């Protein structure tokens, strides 16, 4: 789905990117970053389409989603908790 179509779908049911991100447990910047690619991943397109259809039928999509226990996605990268950028590499002895 094109990012512009994604925004249009969200707009039809009164959602912003920030509100959608909070609803599905994602960082709003992660979703906004797809604007550069021009497309959103299939799972976000599917969720937004289903939300839009449920809204069009008069259903309460917020209540349906809030009943789920959504665990927020963990940030990617090699950092340990409490350490920015992970552990430093040991010094290599290259003189041998």
For each residue, the residues with C-beta under 8 A, 3 or more apart:
1: 5 6 9 39 40 42 44 45 48 49
2: 5 6 38 39 40
3: 6 7 34 35 37 38 39 40
4: 7 8
5: 1 2 8 9
6: 1 2 3 9 10 34 40 44 45 48
7: 3 4 10 11 17
8: 4 5 11 12
9: 1 5 6 12 13 48 49 51 52
10: 6 7 13 15 16 17 20 48 51 52
11: 7 8 14 15
12: 8 9 52 55 56
13: 9 10 51 52 55 56 61
14: 11 55
15: 10 11 19 20 23 51
16: 10 19 20
17: 7 10 20 21 28 31 32
18: 21 22 28
19: 15 16 22 23
20: 10 15 16 17 23 24 31 48 51
21: 17 18 24 25 26 27 28 30 31
22: 18 19 25 28
23: 15 19 20 62 65 66
24: 20 21 44 47 65 70
25: 21 22 70 71 72 73
26: 21 30 31 72 73
27: 21 30 31 73
28: 17 18 21 22 31 32
29: 32 33
30: 21 26 27 33
31: 17 20 21 26 27 28 34 40 44
32: 17 28 29 35
33: 29 30 36 37
34: 3 6 31 37 38 39 40 41 44
35: 3 32 38
36: 33
37: 3 33 34
38: 2 3 34 35
39: 1 2 3 34
40: 1 2 3 6 31 34 44 45 48
41: 34 44 45
42: 1 45 46
43: 46 47
44: 1 6 24 31 34 40 41 47 48
45: 1 6 40 41 42 48 49
46: 42 43 49 50
47: 24 43 44 50 51
48: 1 6 9 10 20 40 44 45 51 52
49: 1 9 45 46 52 53
50: 46 47 53 54 61
51: 9 10 13 15 20 47 48 54 55 61 65
52: 9 10 12 13 48 49 55 56
53: 49 50 56 57
54: 50 51 57 59 60 61 64
55: 12 13 14 51 52 58 59 61
56: 12 13 52 53
57: 53 54
58: 55
59: 54 55 64
60: 54 63 64
61: 13 50 51 54 55 64 65
62: 23 65 66
63: 60 66 67
64: 54 59 60 61 67 68
65: 23 24 51 61 62 68 70
66: 23 62 63
67: 63 64
68: 64 65
69:
70: 24 25 65
71: 25
72: 25 26
73: 25 26 27
74:
75: 79
76:
77: 86
78: 85 86
79: 75 83 84 85 86
80: 83 86 87
81:
82:
83: 79 80 86 87
84: 79
85: 78 79
86: 77 78 79 80 83
87: 80 83
88:
89: 92
90:
91:
92: 89
93: 96
94:
95:
96: 93
